[in-house]
Amino acid sequence: MRILGIDPGVAIVGFGVIDVDGGRQQMVQYGAINTEAGLPLSTRLVQIGRDLEQLIELFVPDEIAIEELFFSKNITTGIAVAHGRGVILYTAEKMKIPIYEYTPMQVKQAVVGYGLAEKKQIQDMVRRLLKLKAVPKPDDAADALAIAICHARSATSLLRRQDPNVKETV
């Protein structure tokens, strides 16, 4: 199975593509969609949609995993991210790719084994699990790979094997 992990945003949308075979995960590609600061939000959203379509056509994922929104102190940033996330959800649905959503805590639990893990711990585990020489950059790409790993671990659960329509939380 091929999974496209997405760390949503507007300025930077991280992506990570992994192949999963049983319990093994292998990194295929990672990177980021970058939009230019100062452009109208609508222009940036169109670019995100177009670039995501190209990624889907290039890597042909079986499923997409995306991080759910987490609002901390800056609600303005959260609203912009929500716009970007909406375009990502729309594009996945339009291209008929199943999409699964995970909270930051679920991702941390699946990758590190601890739901309150620090960012550096997650990045180092991504590097180790995918047998990479260095932590992926930018951070958004490392986060996207973590989301893909989280989904891979959820997707290979016994519950999911019994009923592929079951969306399990980690």
Backbone as JSON Lines, residues from 0, in Angstrom:
{"i":0,"aa":"M","n":[0.85,-1.17,0.0],"ca":[0.0,0.0,0.0],"c":[0.89,1.24,0.0]}
{"i":1,"aa":"R","n":[0.49,2.26,-0.73],"ca":[1.21,3.53,-0.77],"c":[0.37,4.58,-0.05]}
{"i":2,"aa":"I","n":[1.02,5.29,0.89],"ca":[0.34,6.3,1.7],"c":[1.0,7.65,1.45]}
{"i":3,"aa":"L","n":[0.16,8.66,1.23],"ca":[0.61,10.04,1.15],"c":[0.21,10.72,2.45]}
{"i":4,"aa":"G","n":[1.21,11.09,3.25],"ca":[0.96,11.82,4.49],"c":[1.03,13.31,4.22]}
{"i":5,"aa":"I","n":[0.11,14.06,4.82],"ca":[0.05,15.51,4.6],"c":[0.03,16.24,5.94]}
{"i":6,"aa":"D","n":[0.94,17.21,6.07],"ca":[0.92,18.14,7.2],"c":[0.37,19.45,6.64]}
{"i":7,"aa":"P","n":[-0.9,19.77,6.93],"ca":[-1.56,20.9,6.27],"c":[-1.02,22.26,6.7]}
{"i":8,"aa":"G","n":[-1.16,23.2,5.8],"ca":[-0.77,24.58,6.05],"c":[-1.19,25.43,4.87]}
{"i":9,"aa":"V","n":[-0.74,26.66,4.85],"ca":[-0.97,27.53,3.7],"c":[0.38,27.95,3.13]}
{"i":10,"aa":"A","n":[1.28,28.45,3.97],"ca":[2.61,28.83,3.51],"c":[3.41,27.59,3.11]}
{"i":11,"aa":"I","n":[3.33,26.55,3.94],"ca":[4.04,25.29,3.7],"c":[3.1,24.14,3.98]}
{"i":12,"aa":"V","n":[2.96,23.25,3.0],"ca":[2.22,22.0,3.17],"c":[3.25,20.88,3.05]}
{"i":13,"aa":"G","n":[3.52,20.2,4.16],"ca":[4.47,19.1,4.12],"c":[3.83,17.87,3.53]}
{"i":14,"aa":"F","n":[4.61,17.09,2.77],"ca":[4.12,15.81,2.28],"c":[5.19,14.74,2.44]}
{"i":15,"aa":"G","n":[4.73,13.52,2.61],"ca":[5.62,12.37,2.71],"c":[4.93,11.16,2.13]}
{"i":16,"aa":"V","n":[5.61,10.46,1.26],"ca":[5.06,9.26,0.62],"c":[5.84,8.06,1.11]}
{"i":17,"aa":"I","n":[5.1,7.06,1.62],"ca":[5.74,5.82,2.04],"c":[5.03,4.63,1.41]}
{"i":18,"aa":"D","n":[5.78,3.56,1.22],"ca":[5.21,2.29,0.81],"c":[5.19,1.4,2.04]}
{"i":19,"aa":"V","n":[4.1,0.66,2.2],"ca":[3.93,-0.2,3.36],"c":[3.72,-1.63,2.88]}
{"i":20,"aa":"D","n":[4.5,-2.54,3.45],"ca":[4.35,-3.96,3.14],"c":[4.36,-4.69,4.48]}
{"i":21,"aa":"G","n":[3.18,-5.11,4.92],"ca":[3.07,-5.7,6.25],"c":[3.41,-4.65,7.28]}
{"i":22,"aa":"G","n":[4.37,-4.94,8.14],"ca":[4.78,-4.0,9.17],"c":[5.94,-3.12,8.75]}
{"i":23,"aa":"R","n":[6.42,-3.29,7.52],"ca":[7.58,-2.5,7.07],"c":[7.13,-1.27,6.29]}
{"i":24,"aa":"Q","n":[7.81,-0.16,6.57],"ca":[7.53,1.08,5.86],"c":[8.82,1.54,5.18]}
{"i":25,"aa":"Q","n":[8.67,2.02,3.95],"ca":[9.83,2.53,3.21],"c":[9.48,3.89,2.64]}
{"i":26,"aa":"M","n":[10.38,4.85,2.85],"ca":[10.18,6.19,2.34],"c":[10.35,6.18,0.82]}
{"i":27,"aa":"V","n":[9.42,6.84,0.13],"ca":[9.49,6.99,-1.32],"c":[9.96,8.4,-1.67]}
{"i":28,"aa":"Q","n":[9.31,9.41,-1.06],"ca":[9.66,10.8,-1.33],"c":[9.05,11.69,-0.24]}
{"i":29,"aa":"Y","n":[9.67,12.82,-0.03],"ca":[9.09,13.8,0.88],"c":[9.47,15.18,0.4]}
{"i":30,"aa":"G","n":[8.74,16.17,0.89],"ca":[9.03,17.55,0.51],"c":[7.93,18.46,1.0]}
{"i":31,"aa":"A","n":[7.78,19.58,0.32],"ca":[6.78,20.56,0.74],"c":[6.26,21.33,-0.47]}
{"i":32,"aa":"I","n":[5.0,21.69,-0.36],"ca":[4.39,22.65,-1.27],"c":[4.54,24.0,-0.58]}
{"i":33,"aa":"N","n":[5.22,24.92,-1.24],"ca":[5.44,26.26,-0.67],"c":[4.65,27.28,-1.48]}
{"i":34,"aa":"T","n":[3.93,28.13,-0.78],"ca":[3.22,29.21,-1.47],"c":[3.87,30.54,-1.08]}
{"i":35,"aa":"E","n":[3.82,31.47,-1.98],"ca":[4.5,32.75,-1.8],"c":[3.73,33.68,-0.85]}
{"i":36,"aa":"A","n":[4.44,34.16,0.15],"ca":[3.85,35.13,1.08],"c":[3.44,36.37,0.3]}
{"i":37,"aa":"G","n":[2.37,36.99,0.72],"ca":[1.91,38.21,0.08],"c":[0.89,37.99,-1.02]}
{"i":38,"aa":"L","n":[0.79,36.74,-1.52],"ca":[-0.23,36.45,-2.51],"c":[-1.59,36.36,-1.82]}
{"i":39,"aa":"P","n":[-2.67,36.65,-2.54],"ca":[-3.99,36.49,-1.93],"c":[-4.21,35.04,-1.48]}
{"i":40,"aa":"L","n":[-4.93,34.87,-0.4],"ca":[-5.19,33.53,0.12],"c":[-5.79,32.62,-0.95]}
{"i":41,"aa":"S","n":[-6.72,33.15,-1.74],"ca":[-7.36,32.34,-2.78],"c":[-6.34,31.82,-3.79]}
{"i":42,"aa":"T","n":[-5.36,32.62,-4.15],"ca":[-4.31,32.21,-5.08],"c":[-3.46,31.09,-4.48]}
{"i":43,"aa":"R","n":[-3.13,31.25,-3.2],"ca":[-2.33,30.23,-2.51],"c":[-3.1,28.91,-2.43]}
{"i":44,"aa":"L","n":[-4.4,28.99,-2.18],"ca":[-5.21,27.77,-2.07],"c":[-5.32,27.05,-3.41]}
{"i":45,"aa":"V","n":[-5.45,27.8,-4.49],"ca":[-5.48,27.19,-5.83],"c":[-4.16,26.47,-6.1]}
{"i":46,"aa":"Q","n":[-3.05,27.1,-5.73],"ca":[-1.74,26.47,-5.93],"c":[-1.63,25.17,-5.13]}
{"i":47,"aa":"I","n":[-2.08,25.19,-3.88],"ca":[-2.04,23.97,-3.06],"c":[-2.84,22.86,-3.73]}
{"i":48,"aa":"G","n":[-4.03,23.17,-4.21],"ca":[-4.86,22.18,-4.88],"c":[-4.19,21.62,-6.13]}
{"i":49,"aa":"R","n":[-3.64,22.5,-6.95],"ca":[-2.97,22.07,-8.18],"c":[-1.75,21.21,-7.89]}
{"i":50,"aa":"D","n":[-0.92,21.68,-6.95],"ca":[0.29,20.93,-6.61],"c":[-0.05,19.56,-6.0]}
{"i":51,"aa":"L","n":[-1.08,19.51,-5.18],"ca":[-1.49,18.24,-4.59],"c":[-1.99,17.28,-5.67]}
{"i":52,"aa":"E","n":[-2.75,17.8,-6.62],"ca":[-3.19,16.95,-7.74],"c":[-1.99,16.36,-8.47]}
{"i":53,"aa":"Q","n":[-0.96,17.17,-8.7],"ca":[0.25,16.68,-9.37],"c":[0.95,15.6,-8.54]}
{"i":54,"aa":"L","n":[1.01,15.81,-7.22],"ca":[1.63,14.8,-6.34],"c":[0.85,13.48,-6.42]}
{"i":55,"aa":"I","n":[-0.46,13.57,-6.39],"ca":[-1.3,12.37,-6.45],"c":[-1.1,11.66,-7.79]}
{"i":56,"aa":"E","n":[-1.06,12.42,-8.88],"ca":[-0.84,11.82,-10.2],"c":[0.54,11.19,-10.3]}
{"i":57,"aa":"L","n":[1.54,11.8,-9.7],"ca":[2.92,11.31,-9.76],"c":[3.13,10.06,-8.9]}
{"i":58,"aa":"F","n":[2.62,10.07,-7.67],"ca":[2.9,8.98,-6.73],"c":[1.78,7.96,-6.59]}
{"i":59,"aa":"V","n":[0.59,8.25,-7.09],"ca":[-0.56,7.35,-7.1],"c":[-0.75,6.65,-5.73]}
{"i":60,"aa":"P","n":[-1.03,7.44,-4.69],"ca":[-1.24,6.83,-3.37],"c":[-2.55,6.06,-3.31]}
{"i":61,"aa":"D","n":[-2.56,5.0,-2.49],"ca":[-3.79,4.25,-2.24],"c":[-4.67,4.99,-1.24]}
{"i":62,"aa":"E","n":[-4.01,5.68,-0.29],"ca":[-4.72,6.4,0.76],"c":[-3.92,7.64,1.14]}
{"i":63,"aa":"I","n":[-4.64,8.6,1.71],"ca":[-4.02,9.83,2.19],"c":[-4.31,9.95,3.68]}
{"i":64,"aa":"A","n":[-3.28,10.33,4.43],"ca":[-3.45,10.59,5.86],"c":[-3.1,12.06,6.1]}
{"i":65,"aa":"I","n":[-3.94,12.72,6.89],"ca":[-3.75,14.15,7.14],"c":[-3.92,14.43,8.63]}
{"i":66,"aa":"E","n":[-3.2,15.42,9.11],"ca":[-3.34,15.78,10.52],"c":[-4.58,16.64,10.72]}
{"i":67,"aa":"E","n":[-5.31,16.34,11.78],"ca":[-6.45,17.17,12.15],"c":[-5.94,18.48,12.72]}
{"i":68,"aa":"L","n":[-6.78,19.48,12.69],"ca":[-6.38,20.79,13.2],"c":[-6.22,20.77,14.71]}
{"i":69,"aa":"F","n":[-5.23,21.52,15.15],"ca":[-5.01,21.71,16.57],"c":[-4.83,23.2,16.79]}
{"i":70,"aa":"F","n":[-5.78,23.82,17.46],"ca":[-5.69,25.25,17.74],"c":[-4.97,25.44,19.06]}
{"i":71,"aa":"S","n":[-3.9,26.22,19.02],"ca":[-3.26,26.57,20.28],"c":[-3.58,28.02,20.58]}
{"i":72,"aa":"K","n":[-2.61,28.89,20.54],"ca":[-2.85,30.28,20.93],"c":[-3.21,31.17,19.75]}
{"i":73,"aa":"N","n":[-2.69,30.88,18.57],"ca":[-2.88,31.79,17.44],"c":[-4.04,31.32,16.56]}
{"i":74,"aa":"I","n":[-5.21,31.81,16.83],"ca":[-6.41,31.41,16.09],"c":[-6.35,31.86,14.64]}
{"i":75,"aa":"T","n":[-5.7,32.98,14.35],"ca":[-5.6,33.47,12.98],"c":[-4.83,32.48,12.11]}
{"i":76,"aa":"T","n":[-3.73,31.98,12.62],"ca":[-2.96,30.96,11.89],"c":[-3.8,29.71,11.72]}
{"i":77,"aa":"G","n":[-4.52,29.32,12.76],"ca":[-5.38,28.13,12.69],"c":[-6.44,28.25,11.62]}
{"i":78,"aa":"I","n":[-7.0,29.42,11.45],"ca":[-8.03,29.62,10.42],"c":[-7.41,29.48,9.03]}
{"i":79,"aa":"A","n":[-6.24,30.05,8.82],"ca":[-5.57,29.92,7.52],"c":[-5.26,28.46,7.23]}
{"i":80,"aa":"V","n":[-4.76,27.73,8.23],"ca":[-4.47,26.31,8.06],"c":[-5.75,25.55,7.73]}
{"i":81,"aa":"A","n":[-6.85,25.93,8.34],"ca":[-8.13,25.28,8.06],"c":[-8.52,25.45,6.6]}
{"i":82,"aa":"H","n":[-8.26,26.62,6.03],"ca":[-8.53,26.84,4.6],"c":[-7.69,25.87,3.76]}
{"i":83,"aa":"G","n":[-6.41,25.79,4.07],"ca":[-5.52,24.88,3.33],"c":[-5.94,23.44,3.48]}
{"i":84,"aa":"R","n":[-6.34,23.07,4.68],"ca":[-6.79,21.71,4.95],"c":[-8.05,21.39,4.15]}
{"i":85,"aa":"G","n":[-8.94,22.38,4.03],"ca":[-10.16,22.18,3.26],"c":[-9.86,21.88,1.8]}
{"i":86,"aa":"V","n":[-8.9,22.59,1.24],"ca":[-8.5,22.34,-0.16],"c":[-7.92,20.93,-0.3]}
{"i":87,"aa":"I","n":[-7.15,20.51,0.68],"ca":[-6.55,19.17,0.64],"c":[-7.63,18.11,0.71]}
{"i":88,"aa":"L","n":[-8.6,18.27,1.61],"ca":[-9.7,17.31,1.72],"c":[-10.51,17.27,0.43]}
{"i":89,"aa":"Y","n":[-10.79,18.44,-0.12],"ca":[-11.54,18.54,-1.37],"c":[-10.8,17.82,-2.51]}
{"i":90,"aa":"T","n":[-9.5,18.07,-2.62],"ca":[-8.71,17.47,-3.7],"c":[-8.67,15.95,-3.57]}
{"i":91,"aa":"A","n":[-8.49,15.45,-2.37],"ca":[-8.46,13.99,-2.17],"c":[-9.8,13.38,-2.57]}
{"i":92,"aa":"E","n":[-10.88,14.01,-2.15],"ca":[-12.22,13.5,-2.48],"c":[-12.46,13.57,-3.98]}
{"i":93,"aa":"K","n":[-12.09,14.67,-4.59],"ca":[-12.27,14.87,-6.04],"c":[-11.51,13.79,-6.83]}
{"i":94,"aa":"M","n":[-10.32,13.42,-6.33],"ca":[-9.5,12.43,-7.03],"c":[-9.77,11.01,-6.55]}
{"i":95,"aa":"K","n":[-10.8,10.88,-5.7],"ca":[-11.28,9.58,-5.21],"c":[-10.2,8.78,-4.47]}
{"i":96,"aa":"I","n":[-9.43,9.49,-3.64],"ca":[-8.43,8.84,-2.79],"c":[-8.98,8.86,-1.36]}
{"i":97,"aa":"P","n":[-9.12,7.69,-0.74],"ca":[-9.6,7.69,0.65],"c":[-8.68,8.51,1.55]}
{"i":98,"aa":"I","n":[-9.29,9.28,2.45],"ca":[-8.51,10.15,3.33],"c":[-8.84,9.83,4.78]}
{"i":99,"aa":"Y","n":[-7.8,9.78,5.61],"ca":[-7.92,9.45,7.03],"c":[-7.29,10.58,7.83]}
{"i":100,"aa":"E","n":[-7.91,10.91,8.96],"ca":[-7.47,12.04,9.75],"c":[-7.01,11.58,11.13]}
{"i":101,"aa":"Y","n":[-5.92,12.19,11.6],"ca":[-5.33,11.83,12.9],"c":[-5.0,13.09,13.69]}
{"i":102,"aa":"T","n":[-5.23,13.03,14.98],"ca":[-4.87,14.15,15.86],"c":[-3.36,14.13,16.08]}
{"i":103,"aa":"P","n":[-2.78,15.26,16.46],"ca":[-1.35,15.28,16.77],"c":[-0.99,14.24,17.85]}
{"i":104,"aa":"M","n":[-1.86,14.07,18.83],"ca":[-1.57,13.1,19.89],"c":[-1.56,11.66,19.35]}
{"i":105,"aa":"Q","n":[-2.47,11.36,18.44],"ca":[-2.49,10.02,17.83],"c":[-1.2,9.76,17.04]}
{"i":106,"aa":"V","n":[-0.74,10.78,16.33],"ca":[0.49,10.63,15.54],"c":[1.68,10.37,16.48]}
{"i":107,"aa":"K","n":[1.77,11.17,17.54],"ca":[2.87,11.0,18.5],"c":[2.83,9.61,19.14]}
{"i":108,"aa":"Q","n":[1.65,9.18,19.52],"ca":[1.49,7.86,20.15],"c":[1.92,6.75,19.19]}
{"i":109,"aa":"A","n":[1.53,6.85,17.94],"ca":[1.85,5.8,16.96],"c":[3.33,5.77,16.61]}
{"i":110,"aa":"V","n":[3.96,6.93,16.53],"ca":[5.35,7.0,16.08],"c":[6.34,6.82,17.23]}
{"i":111,"aa":"V","n":[6.07,7.48,18.35],"ca":[7.01,7.47,19.48],"c":[6.55,6.55,20.61]}
{"i":112,"aa":"G","n":[5.24,6.32,20.71],"ca":[4.72,5.52,21.81],"c":[4.33,6.36,23.0]}
{"i":113,"aa":"Y","n":[4.35,7.68,22.82],"ca":[4.03,8.61,23.9],"c":[3.31,9.81,23.3]}
{"i":114,"aa":"G","n":[2.08,10.04,23.69],"ca":[1.24,11.07,23.11],"c":[1.66,12.5,23.37]}
{"i":115,"aa":"L","n":[2.59,12.7,24.3],"ca":[3.07,14.06,24.59],"c":[4.53,14.24,24.18]}
{"i":116,"aa":"A","n":[4.98,13.42,23.22],"ca":[6.37,13.47,22.77],"c":[6.71,14.84,22.18]}
{"i":117,"aa":"E","n":[7.98,15.19,22.3],"ca":[8.48,16.45,21.74],"c":[8.75,16.29,20.24]}
{"i":118,"aa":"K","n":[8.76,17.41,19.54],"ca":[8.96,17.42,18.08],"c":[10.26,16.7,17.68]}
{"i":119,"aa":"K","n":[11.34,16.94,18.4],"ca":[12.63,16.31,18.08],"c":[12.56,14.79,18.24]}
{"i":120,"aa":"Q","n":[11.81,14.31,19.22],"ca":[11.66,12.87,19.41],"c":[10.93,12.25,18.22]}
{"i":121,"aa":"I","n":[9.91,12.92,17.75],"ca":[9.14,12.42,16.61],"c":[10.02,12.39,15.38]}
{"i":122,"aa":"Q","n":[10.73,13.46,15.13],"ca":[11.59,13.53,13.96],"c":[12.66,12.45,13.98]}
{"i":123,"aa":"D","n":[13.25,12.21,15.15],"ca":[14.28,11.18,15.25],"c":[13.68,9.78,15.02]}
{"i":124,"aa":"M","n":[12.48,9.54,15.52],"ca":[11.84,8.24,15.29],"c":[11.48,8.06,13.82]}
{"i":125,"aa":"V","n":[11.05,9.12,13.15],"ca":[10.78,9.05,11.71],"c":[12.06,8.63,10.99]}
{"i":126,"aa":"R","n":[13.16,9.27,11.33],"ca":[14.47,8.94,10.73],"c":[14.81,7.47,10.96]}
{"i":127,"aa":"R","n":[14.64,7.01,12.18],"ca":[14.97,5.62,12.52],"c":[14.04,4.61,11.85]}
{"i":128,"aa":"L","n":[12.73,4.86,11.94],"ca":[11.76,3.92,11.39],"c":[11.89,3.76,9.88]}
{"i":129,"aa":"L","n":[12.24,4.87,9.2],"ca":[12.36,4.82,7.74],"c":[13.81,4.59,7.29]}
{"i":130,"aa":"K","n":[14.7,4.39,8.28],"ca":[16.12,4.12,8.02],"c":[16.76,5.2,7.14]}
{"i":131,"aa":"L","n":[16.54,6.44,7.54],"ca":[17.09,7.58,6.82],"c":[18.39,8.03,7.48]}
{"i":132,"aa":"K","n":[19.28,8.63,6.71],"ca":[20.55,9.11,7.25],"c":[20.38,10.36,8.1]}
{"i":133,"aa":"A","n":[19.38,11.17,7.76],"ca":[19.16,12.42,8.49],"c":[17.66,12.66,8.65]}
{"i":134,"aa":"V","n":[17.33,13.53,9.58],"ca":[15.94,13.93,9.77],"c":[15.48,14.69,8.53]}
{"i":135,"aa":"P","n":[14.34,14.33,7.97],"ca":[13.84,15.05,6.78],"c":[13.61,16.53,7.05]}
{"i":136,"aa":"K","n":[13.93,17.34,6.05],"ca":[13.71,18.78,6.11],"c":[12.84,19.18,4.94]}
{"i":137,"aa":"P","n":[11.99,20.15,5.04],"ca":[11.71,20.93,6.24],"c":[10.95,20.11,7.28]}
{"i":138,"aa":"D","n":[10.78,20.69,8.46],"ca":[10.07,20.02,9.55],"c":[8.69,19.54,9.12]}
{"i":139,"aa":"D","n":[8.04,20.31,8.24],"ca":[6.7,19.95,7.78],"c":[6.72,18.61,7.03]}
{"i":140,"aa":"A","n":[7.8,18.32,6.31],"ca":[7.93,17.05,5.59],"c":[8.12,15.91,6.59]}
{"i":141,"aa":"A","n":[8.92,16.14,7.63],"ca":[9.1,15.12,8.67],"c":[7.77,14.84,9.36]}
{"i":142,"aa":"D","n":[7.0,15.9,9.61],"ca":[5.68,15.73,10.22],"c":[4.76,14.92,9.31]}
{"i":143,"aa":"A","n":[4.81,15.19,8.01],"ca":[3.98,14.47,7.05],"c":[4.34,12.98,7.02]}
{"i":144,"aa":"L","n":[5.63,12.68,7.09],"ca":[6.06,11.27,7.14],"c":[5.56,10.61,8.42]}
{"i":145,"aa":"A","n":[5.59,11.35,9.53],"ca":[5.07,10.81,10.8],"c":[3.59,10.49,10.68]}
{"i":146,"aa":"I","n":[2.84,11.35,10.01],"ca":[1.41,11.13,9.8],"c":[1.19,9.88,8.94]}
{"i":147,"aa":"A","n":[2.02,9.72,7.91],"ca":[1.91,8.53,7.05],"c":[2.23,7.26,7.85]}
{"i":148,"aa":"I","n":[3.25,7.32,8.7],"ca":[3.61,6.17,9.54],"c":[2.47,5.84,10.49]}
{"i":149,"aa":"C","n":[1.88,6.87,11.09],"ca":[0.73,6.68,11.97],"c":[-0.37,5.93,11.24]}
{"i":150,"aa":"H","n":[-0.67,6.35,10.03],"ca":[-1.73,5.68,9.26],"c":[-1.33,4.25,8.91]}
{"i":151,"aa":"A","n":[-0.08,4.05,8.56],"ca":[0.38,2.7,8.22],"c":[0.16,1.76,9.4]}
{"i":152,"aa":"R","n":[0.45,2.23,10.59],"ca":[0.27,1.4,11.78],"c":[-1.2,1.17,12.08]}
{"i":153,"aa":"S","n":[-2.03,2.14,11.8],"ca":[-3.47,1.97,11.98],"c":[-4.04,1.06,10.89]}
{"i":154,"aa":"A","n":[-3.58,1.25,9.66],"ca":[-4.11,0.52,8.5],"c":[-3.76,-0.96,8.55]}
{"i":155,"aa":"T","n":[-2.71,-1.33,9.26],"ca":[-2.32,-2.73,9.31],"c":[-2.84,-3.44,10.56]}
{"i":156,"aa":"S","n":[-3.68,-2.76,11.33],"ca":[-4.21,-3.38,12.55],"c":[-5.11,-4.55,12.21]}
{"i":157,"aa":"L","n":[-5.26,-5.46,13.13],"ca":[-6.12,-6.63,12.93],"c":[-7.56,-6.21,12.67]}
{"i":158,"aa":"L","n":[-8.02,-5.19,13.37],"ca":[-9.39,-4.71,13.21],"c":[-9.62,-4.26,11.76]}
{"i":159,"aa":"R","n":[-8.67,-3.52,11.22],"ca":[-8.81,-3.01,9.86],"c":[-8.77,-4.15,8.85]}
{"i":160,"aa":"R","n":[-7.95,-5.17,9.09],"ca":[-7.86,-6.3,8.16],"c":[-9.19,-7.04,8.09]}
{"i":161,"aa":"Q","n":[-9.9,-7.09,9.22],"ca":[-11.18,-7.78,9.24],"c":[-12.24,-7.0,8.5]}
{"i":162,"aa":"D","n":[-12.25,-5.69,8.63],"ca":[-13.26,-4.85,7.98],"c":[-12.58,-3.59,7.47]}
{"i":163,"aa":"P","n":[-12.27,-3.51,6.17],"ca":[-11.53,-2.37,5.64],"c":[-12.28,-1.05,5.76]}
{"i":164,"aa":"N","n":[-13.57,-1.08,6.08],"ca":[-14.34,0.16,6.23],"c":[-14.25,0.75,7.63]}
{"i":165,"aa":"V","n":[-13.62,0.02,8.56],"ca":[-13.48,0.5,9.92],"c":[-12.37,1.54,9.97]}
{"i":166,"aa":"K","n":[-12.69,2.73,10.45],"ca":[-11.68,3.76,10.67],"c":[-11.33,3.71,12.15]}
{"i":167,"aa":"E","n":[-10.16,3.22,12.42],"ca":[-9.74,3.01,13.79],"c":[-8.92,4.19,14.28]}
{"i":168,"aa":"T","n":[-9.06,4.55,15.53],"ca":[-8.19,5.56,16.12],"c":[-7.04,4.85,16.78]}
{"i":169,"aa":"V","n":[-5.91,5.52,16.75],"ca":[-4.69,4.93,17.31],"c":[-4.64,5.21,18.79]}
